[in-house]
Amino acid sequence: MNTPGEGRNDLTRIRYLRDHIAAVSKAIADGCNVIGYTVWSLMDNFEWADGYANLFGVHEIAEATNATKIALQT
């Protein structure tokens, strides 16, 4: 899945989020008062040190295609 209509294959991020959400679930089961969980970040953003080089978002902003948004599998 590597086209804007299909989404980007990002298995590393999927595993990362799965593992962290599992840890939150375990914390809740252990009695922690978890109010919420936020993914960083919804869309790619500009980082002062690196510009747009690091793609953190669950949605990729493709600058080369006039800011087309590309959904990721996450």
C-alpha atoms as an extended CHARMM CRD file, in Angstrom:
* protein
*
        74  EXT
         1         1  MET       CA              0.0000000000        0.0000000000        0.0000000000  PROA      1               0.0000000000
         2         2  ASN       CA              1.9980000000        2.9460000000       -1.2500000000  PROA      2               0.0000000000
         3         3  THR       CA             -0.4490000000        5.1700000000       -3.0940000000  PROA      3               0.0000000000
         4         4  PRO       CA             -2.5630000000        8.0060000000       -1.6810000000  PROA      4               0.0000000000
         5         5  GLY       CA             -5.7270000000        5.9360000000       -2.1460000000  PROA      5               0.0000000000
         6         6  GLU       CA             -4.3900000000        2.8250000000       -0.3940000000  PROA      6               0.0000000000
         7         7  GLY       CA             -2.2400000000        4.2270000000        2.3870000000  PROA      7               0.0000000000
         8         8  ARG       CA              1.4550000000        3.8470000000        3.1580000000  PROA      8               0.0000000000
         9         9  ASN       CA              2.8710000000        0.5820000000        4.5210000000  PROA      9               0.0000000000
        10        10  ASP       CA              4.3120000000        1.5390000000        7.9200000000  PROA      10              0.0000000000
        11        11  LEU       CA              4.6860000000       -1.7010000000        9.8690000000  PROA      11              0.0000000000
        12        12  THR       CA              7.2930000000       -0.2580000000       12.2460000000  PROA      12              0.0000000000
        13        13  ARG       CA              4.8760000000        2.4420000000       13.4010000000  PROA      13              0.0000000000
        14        14  ILE       CA              2.0400000000       -0.1040000000       13.6530000000  PROA      14              0.0000000000
        15        15  ARG       CA              4.1600000000       -2.2970000000       15.9340000000  PROA      15              0.0000000000
        16        16  TYR       CA              5.2720000000        0.7290000000       17.9710000000  PROA      16              0.0000000000
        17        17  LEU       CA              1.6930000000        1.9100000000       18.5420000000  PROA      17              0.0000000000
        18        18  ARG       CA              0.4370000000       -1.6300000000       19.2090000000  PROA      18              0.0000000000
        19        19  ASP       CA              3.0990000000       -2.1890000000       21.8710000000  PROA      19              0.0000000000
        20        20  HSD       CA              2.4630000000        1.1510000000       23.5680000000  PROA      20              0.0000000000
        21        21  ILE       CA             -1.3070000000        0.7100000000       23.5720000000  PROA      21              0.0000000000
        22        22  ALA       CA             -0.8000000000       -2.7810000000       25.0400000000  PROA      22              0.0000000000
        23        23  ALA       CA              1.3320000000       -1.2140000000       27.7980000000  PROA      23              0.0000000000
        24        24  VAL       CA             -1.4230000000        1.3320000000       28.5110000000  PROA      24              0.0000000000
        25        25  SER       CA             -3.9520000000       -1.5020000000       28.6390000000  PROA      25              0.0000000000
        26        26  LYS       CA             -1.7500000000       -3.3830000000       31.1300000000  PROA      26              0.0000000000
        27        27  ALA       CA             -1.3910000000       -0.2360000000       33.2380000000  PROA      27              0.0000000000
        28        28  ILE       CA             -5.1950000000        0.0940000000       33.3610000000  PROA      28              0.0000000000
        29        29  ALA       CA             -5.5270000000       -3.5810000000       34.3120000000  PROA      29              0.0000000000
        30        30  ASP       CA             -2.9500000000       -2.9770000000       37.0770000000  PROA      30              0.0000000000
        31        31  GLY       CA             -5.0930000000       -0.1770000000       38.4940000000  PROA      31              0.0000000000
        32        32  CYS       CA             -3.5490000000        2.9560000000       36.9780000000  PROA      32              0.0000000000
        33        33  ASN       CA             -5.9940000000        5.7900000000       36.3480000000  PROA      33              0.0000000000
        34        34  VAL       CA             -5.3290000000        6.3220000000       32.6300000000  PROA      34              0.0000000000
        35        35  ILE       CA             -7.4210000000        9.1520000000       31.2130000000  PROA      35              0.0000000000
        36        36  GLY       CA             -6.2860000000        8.9760000000       27.5820000000  PROA      36              0.0000000000
        37        37  TYR       CA             -3.6120000000        8.1730000000       25.0260000000  PROA      37              0.0000000000
        38        38  THR       CA             -2.4960000000       10.5570000000       22.2830000000  PROA      38              0.0000000000
        39        39  VAL       CA             -0.5510000000        9.5830000000       19.1760000000  PROA      39              0.0000000000
        40        40  TRP       CA              2.2060000000       11.9820000000       18.0960000000  PROA      40              0.0000000000
        41        41  SER       CA              1.2160000000       13.3390000000       15.6850000000  PROA      41              0.0000000000
        42        42  LEU       CA             -1.8840000000       13.3550000000       13.5070000000  PROA      42              0.0000000000
        43        43  MET       CA             -0.0110000000       14.7690000000       10.5060000000  PROA      43              0.0000000000
        44        44  ASP       CA              3.6100000000       15.3280000000        9.5950000000  PROA      44              0.0000000000
        45        45  ASN       CA              4.8680000000       18.6260000000       10.8890000000  PROA      45              0.0000000000
        46        46  PHE       CA              7.7870000000       20.9840000000       10.4840000000  PROA      46              0.0000000000
        47        47  GLU       CA             10.5990000000       20.3670000000       12.9660000000  PROA      47              0.0000000000
        48        48  TRP       CA             12.9050000000       23.3610000000       13.4560000000  PROA      48              0.0000000000
        49        49  ALA       CA             16.0820000000       21.2590000000       13.4260000000  PROA      49              0.0000000000
        50        50  ASP       CA             15.1180000000       18.9010000000       10.5760000000  PROA      50              0.0000000000
        51        51  GLY       CA             12.3980000000       20.5910000000        8.5240000000  PROA      51              0.0000000000
        52        52  TYR       CA             10.0800000000       17.9690000000        7.0250000000  PROA      52              0.0000000000
        53        53  ALA       CA             12.7540000000       15.2250000000        7.0180000000  PROA      53              0.0000000000
        54        54  ASN       CA             11.1850000000       13.2530000000        9.9120000000  PROA      54              0.0000000000
        55        55  LEU       CA              7.7640000000       11.8360000000        9.1240000000  PROA      55              0.0000000000
        56        56  PHE       CA              6.0060000000       11.4410000000       12.4810000000  PROA      56              0.0000000000
        57        57  GLY       CA              2.4030000000       11.7110000000       11.3770000000  PROA      57              0.0000000000
        58        58  VAL       CA             -0.3250000000        9.1400000000       11.0340000000  PROA      58              0.0000000000
        59        59  HSD       CA             -1.0860000000       11.0880000000        7.8370000000  PROA      59              0.0000000000
        60        60  GLU       CA              1.8420000000       12.0040000000        5.5990000000  PROA      60              0.0000000000
        61        61  ILE       CA              1.9470000000       15.4170000000        3.9540000000  PROA      61              0.0000000000
        62        62  ALA       CA              3.5150000000       14.9380000000        0.5070000000  PROA      62              0.0000000000
        63        63  GLU       CA              5.0910000000       18.3440000000       -0.2070000000  PROA      63              0.0000000000
        64        64  ALA       CA              6.1580000000       17.2580000000       -3.7060000000  PROA      64              0.0000000000
        65        65  THR       CA              2.5170000000       16.7800000000       -4.7210000000  PROA      65              0.0000000000
        66        66  ASN       CA              1.2620000000       20.1600000000       -3.4960000000  PROA      66              0.0000000000
        67        67  ALA       CA              0.6310000000       18.9840000000        0.0780000000  PROA      67              0.0000000000
        68        68  THR       CA             -1.3750000000       15.8680000000       -0.8280000000  PROA      68              0.0000000000
        69        69  LYS       CA             -2.2790000000       13.9570000000        2.3350000000  PROA      69              0.0000000000
        70        70  ILE       CA             -1.4210000000       10.2410000000        2.2700000000  PROA      70              0.0000000000
        71        71  ALA       CA             -3.0960000000        7.9490000000        4.8150000000  PROA      71              0.0000000000
        72        72  LEU       CA             -0.8570000000        5.4310000000        6.5500000000  PROA      72              0.0000000000
        73        73  GLN       CA             -1.9660000000        1.9550000000        7.6110000000  PROA      73              0.0000000000
        74        74  THR       CA             -1.8890000000        3.1220000000       11.2300000000  PROA      74              0.0000000000
